[in-house]
Amino acid sequence: MPLTDFNNRKTLATLITRTVITVVGVFTFAMLMQSWQLSRDIVREEVQKSARQTSALVVNFFNYRLASLQILQDSNAKSDAVESFFQTFDARLLDYFFLREDNLQPSHAPDFRFITRSDDIVWDDGNALFYGLEQSSLATLNVAAGKNNNWNTVATGSQLGERHILLRRTPIVDRSSGEVLGQLFVGVILDDNAGLLTSLLRGSNSDDVILKYGDSVIASSISSDDSYTQASVVSVIKSGEVDLNKILVTETPLSIGSQLSNLTVYSIQRNPGILALRNSYLFWIFLSFVVITITSVITRRWLNSRVTKELAKLMVYTRIAGNTQKFEHFSGSTIHEFNHIGKTLSNTFERLSEQEKLFQDLFNFSLSPIIVWTENSTILQINPAARKALGLERNADSSDALPFRQFVEEMKVQVDKANHGVTITGIDVPINDMVYRWNLSSIQTRKDKKLVLSQGLDITKLVEAEKQSEKLEKRPSVQRWLELSSSPK
């Protein structure tokens, strides 16, 4: 039996496949989502931990850098060469001294130096001019540095535009008298300071850094070879986010001395691990979808080859056993449930077939006439004894004979009563020279239709015997009357 004969109803294979695939798909998706959520939380915690570590590294390195400059500055201010300068005012000897110091410790050397005495600039190393700072700019820095010896962030104009400078002053003291001879200033240019950026990159283990003064970017190590631009990173920083797709941005405010300054360092780290994790999950989700699809196809084919084949065989058997008069036993199935259903149906059909055959034999071989009537009081079925009694078997056209029509008309009234639920017994109806006593009863069929079963009994001899008996009873009374009439008075 082809599967197309199942009408529009879904097959068992389809229902089982959809159920299995739905359960497996939901379970797999839930496991992946749970794993993704857990991994995302772990990665987020590691990212925050890495950001804290990077921020601590930046602060520690920056403080180390300032401490190194401060130690070198204080050491230079106490040197004999600087102290003797206020006696000889030989700028060339002082230039040689600081040049030698810078060559000995180039990583700790400031960008420029100058010395003041009574707020007048008496010496500078000439490096300030390289950054566009003239004497007027240095005089401005002298005033902006204040009277303490702490580090200060100063913004001043120059020939190259506005410059942002880390500046510190320290007094030059005569060791013999304790007199303050002057002030030694050291400064670090923050704008596009490649050396400072390189040091920050090494110290914070970052891929790129951005240095901001307030809202302005004053230094950046981002180049055109990077997959991101300075503008894209700055826009992300302004939006308050900390990551940009493939990179991690860590914000580190810098404190100069004991006060928070306007300087902020943004460390940029690439995140190949996070990107790989995301791509891995996307891959596994796609792979799970492919596996579930392939599994559903294989499962459906397997069910079609095993379950549906056995089910189709069972359905073929039910159709044959229900529509044919020849009974056949179920051949069996490899699936226990189907085999049980098939055997049960086989036994049921066998019993029904035996009952139907038994009823048909009783109907056909009964010596009493039996007639089955419809709701319309027409004959549905008649057994051979009834046909013989009605004379239908002698002539094919005898159904139109007068005795048969009279019998049908006489029985219609009784059949109508039986159709209304009345059980009728002992109705004598003559057929030709014979007299039959009929019993009628209503039968409810499976299709909610009523049939009337009528069974007759030949009582012809009984009727004749009653007539003879009546004659015998009348004869003695007549003879006695004659005797009385003939006797003399």
N, C-alpha and C positions, 0 to 999 in steps of 0.2 A: 504493500500500500504506500504510494508516494506521500511525502510530507505535504505536498500541495493540497491533499484531501483533508487536511486538518482545519480547513476554512481560514478564518483570520485570527484564530486563537494562537497564542504563543506556544511553542513546543517546550517540552520538559528540559531539553538541552539548553534552550535560550534562557529559561528561568533560572536554572542552576548556574549557568555561566555568568549571567548578570549578577546573581547573588554573590557568587564567589569573588568575582572581579570587583564588585562594589565593596565588599568587606575587606579584601586585600588592598584595594586602592585607598580606602579611607584609613586603614591601619598604617599603610606605608606612608601616606601623606602626613598623618599625625606624628609618626615617628620622626620623619624628616623635619617637620616644623618644630617639634620638641627639641630635637638635636640642634637645629639652627638657632632656636631661642637660647638654649644653654650655651652654645658656642659663641653666640653674639654677646651674651653677658660676660663670658670669660674674656673674650677679645676686648670688650669695652673696658673691663677692669684692668687688663694688661695695658691698654692704650692710656688710660688715666695714670697708671703706675709709671709707664714710660714717660708721660708728659711731666709728671712730678720729678722724676729723675733728671730729665733733660733740663727742666727749669732750675733744679738745684745745681746742676753742672754749670749752667750759664752764670748763675749768681756767684758760685764759688770761683769760677775762672775770672769773672770780672773783678771780684774783690781781690783775687790774687794779683791780677794785673795792676790794679790801683795800689795795692800794698807794695809791690815791687818798685813801682815808680816813686812812691812816697819814701821808701827806704833809701833808694838811690839819691833822691833829691835831698833828703836830710843829711846823707853822707857827704854829698857834694858841697852843701852849705857849710859844713864844718871843716872842709879841706883847707890846707895852707894856701893853695893856689887862689881860691876864691877870697880868702881873708886878705892875702897880700895884694889883691887887685885894688882894694881901697887905699893902698899906700902908693902903689906905682901907677895905677890906672893903665896898665899895659894890656890892651884888649887882645893883642896877638898871643900873649902867653896864656890868657884865659881861653882863647879859641883852641889852642893846642891841647889844653887840659881836657876840655869837654869832648874834643874829637877823639882823644885817647880813651876816654871813658865810654864813648859810644861804640868804639871799635871793640872794646873788651866785652861789653854786654849790649849788643845791638838789639836784642829782643826786649830789653827793659828801657831802652832810650825813649824819651818823649819826642814829640814832633818838633817842638821849638822851646827855647828858653830865653828869658830876659831878666835883667837885674835892675832894680830901682833903688834910688836913694832920695829920701824926702820927696816921694811921689814923682821923681824925675827918672826917666829911663837912662841909665848910664852904660848899659851894655845889652846886646842881643846877639844871638848866634847867627842871624841872617836867614834862618829857616822859615821864619814867619812870613817873609816876603814871598816865598815860594807858594804859600797858601793864600796870597793876596792880602795879607795883613800888613799894613803900613804902621808908621810910628803913631799915628792918630788912633789906629785900631788897638795898638798895644796900650796906649794911655787909657782907652776906654776899658780894656780888660783889667788894668790896674785898679780902676775905681770899682768895677763890678765884682772883683774878687773878694771884697770886704776886708775886714781886719783879722779874721781868724785864719787858721791854717788847715781848714777842711777843704775837701774837694767840692767844686761848684760847677754847675753846668751853665754856660754863658752863651748867649746868642748875640752876635755882633755882625755889622756889615763889613764887607771887604771888596776888593777889586773884582773878585770872582763871585760876588753875591753874598747872601747871608751865610755866615759860618756858625756852626755849633761846636763848642769847645768845652772839654773838661779841663778845668784850671785849678791850680793849687799854688799857694804861696807859703814860703817858710823863711824865717828870719836868719840873717847872717850875723853872727855874734862874735865879737872880739873875745877870744878866750882868756886874754890877760886881764882885760878891764871889765868884761861883761857888757860892753856897749853894743847896741844894735847898729851895725854898719849899714845894713840895707835889707832888701827882700829879694829872694830868688824865686822866680816864677817858672813853672813848667806847664806846658799845655799839650793836650792831645786833640787833634782835629777828628771829629766824628763823621763829617761828611765824606762819603765815598772813601773811607779809610780801608784800603785793601788789606793792610797788615792786621788791623783790628778784626776785620771780618774773617780772615783766614785763621786767626787765633781762636775766635769764637767757634768756628766750624770744627776745629780740632778739639777744642775743650768741651764742646757739648755733644760731640758725635752726631752732628746733623749734616744734612745734605746741602742746605742753604739757610741763610739767615737774613732777616730784614731788621734794620734798626730804625725806630721811629722816635722823633722828638715831638711830643704832643700828638697832633694829627698828621704830621708831615713825615714822609719817608726820607731819611737823610743818607741811608746806605743800604745796599742790597747786593747779595752775591748771586742773584738769579741771572742766568745768561740766556742767550737765544737758543742754546742747545737743549734746554730743559723742556719738558712736556707741558709746563705751566708758565705763566707770565707773572710779572710783578703786579700788573693791574688785576688779574684774576685772584691772586692771593689777597691783595688789599681789599677787594670787594667782599671776599669771604670773611676777612677780619672785621670789616665794618658791619657785616650782617650778624656777627656774634657766633658764627660756627667755628668749629675747631678742626674740621677735616675737609678736604677738597678731593673727593673721589679717590684718587690714588695716593694722596699725601696726607700727612698729619701735621697740623700747625699748632705749636705750643707757644703760649703767650707768657712772657716773663717780665714783669715790671722790675726796674732796677732801682735800688736805693743807694744814694750817694751820701756817705756818712751815716747819720742816724735818721735822715729824712728821705721820703720817697721823692724821686726826681721825675722829670717829664720823659725820661728815657724808657723805652720798651723794646725788648728783643723778641722777635718772632722766629722760632726755630722750625724749619721745615724738614720733615722726614718722609721719605717715600715708604709706602706701605705695600710691598709686594706680597707679604704674608696674608694680609686681610683681603687683598684682591684675589689671591689664589684661593683663599677660603670661600669667598663668594662664588668664584667661577667653579670651584669644586662642588658646591651645593647645587648650583644651576645644572652642572653636568649630571649629578646624581639624580636630580629631579627629572631631567630629560630621560636619563637611562631607565629610571623606574617606570616612567610612562611607556617607554618602548617595551620594557620587559613585561609590563602588565598587558599591553596590547598583544604581544606575541603569545603570552600565556593564555589570554582569552581566546585567541584563534585556535591554539593547540587544544585547549580544553573543550571548546565547542566541537572541534573535529573529532576528538576522542569520544565525547558524549554522543555525537551523531553516529559514530561507528559502533558504540557499545550500547548505550542506554536507549537512544532513539530507535535503533534497529530492533532491539528486543521489544520496545513499546509498540512499534509498528506491527511486529508479528502478532502481538497480543490483540491489537485493534483489528487486524485482518481476521483473526480467529473469532472475535466477537461478532463481526459482520457476517461471516459465513455461518456461524452457529445460530445466529438470530434470524437469518433470512432464508435458510434452506431447511427442507424437511429431513435431509439426511444428516444424522448426527455424526460428528467427528470429535475425537479426543484431542485435547491440547497437547502439542508435541513437546512442551517444556521450554524453559528459559534458563539461561546461565545466571540471571539475577534472581536472588531468592524471593524478593517481594513480587516481582512480575510472575515468577513461577507459581507462587502461592495464589495470586489472583487468578491466573490462568487455570490452575487445577480446580479452584473453587467454582469458577464459572463453568468449567467442563462438567463437574458433578451436578451443578444446578441445571444446566441445559440437558444433561442426561435424564435427570428426574422429570423435568418438564416434558421431554420427548416421550418418556415412558408413560407419563400420565395422559398426554395427548393421544398417544397410540391406544392406551387402554380405553379412554373415553370414546375414541373413534370406533374401536372394535365393539364396545357395548352398544354404540349408536347404530352401527351397521348390522350387527348380528342379533340384535334384539328381536324377539318374536312379536313384541308389541309395537304398534305404530307410534313413532315419535316424530313430532313436527316442531321446528324452531321458527317462531314468528318474530317479525321486526316490530318497531314501534308504530309503524303504519298499518299493522295488521296484515302484512303480506308474508308469504312463506319464504323464509331464508334458506332452510335446509329441511330435507325430508329423508327418512331412512327407507331402506328397501321394504320393510314390513308395511309402512304406511303407503308406499307407492303401490304395493300389491293390493292393499285394502281399498285404495281409491281407484284402482284399475288403471294406474298411469303407466304401468310397464307393458301392458298389452298393446297400447296404441300410442304413438308419439304425439298425436294430436288430441289425446284424451283429456288434456288439461283444459280444453274448452268444452268438454262434455257437460251436460246439464247436472248430473249427480255431483260432479266435483265442484261446480260453481255453487250449487246449493249448499254443499258442505262448507265451503269457504265463507259464504254469506252468513251461515248459521253460526260459525265459529268466531266471526269478527266481533260480535257483541261480547262474547266471553273474553276474547283476547284484549279488547279495550278495557274491560274491568280489571283484568290481570295487570295491564300496564299501569293502572292507578294503584297498584299494591294489594289488590284483593286476591287471596288464594282461593281458587275455585276447585272443588272436588265433586265428583259424581254427576257430571253433565252427560246425559245420554244423547247421542247424535247418531241417527241411522245413516248408513252408507249403502246404497242399493238394498240388498236383502239382509244386510248385516247391521247389527246395532253395537256401537262402541260407547263405552263409558270413559269420559275424558277427565283428566286432572290437569290443571293449568297453574303455573307458578312463574313469577317474574325473576329474571337473572340480571344482575348489574355487571356490565363488562368493564374492562380497564379503560376504555375510552369514554366513560361516563354515559354510555348508552344502555338502554334496557332491551332485553330480549325476553320473549315469553316461550317457555318450554311446555309443550303439551304432550301427554302420553295417554294413549288409549288402551282400553282392555275390551276384548271381544266378549260381549255378554249376550250374544244372539241365542245360544242354547238356554241360557238362564231365563231370558224373556219368554221363549217358547215353553219352557217348563212351567213358568208362572201361568201362562195362558191355559195349558193343559190342566193345571191344578184348579184353576177357576172353572173350567168346563166340568170337571169331575164334581166339584162342589155344587154346581147348578143341577146336574143330572139327577141325583136322589130326590131332590125337592120336587122336580117335575113329575117323576114317577109316582110319588106319594099323592100328588094332587090328582093324577089320573085315577088312582085306586079309589080315592075318596069320592070322586065324581061318578064312578061306575057302580058303586055299592047301592042296594035298594034302600029306599027311604022308609 
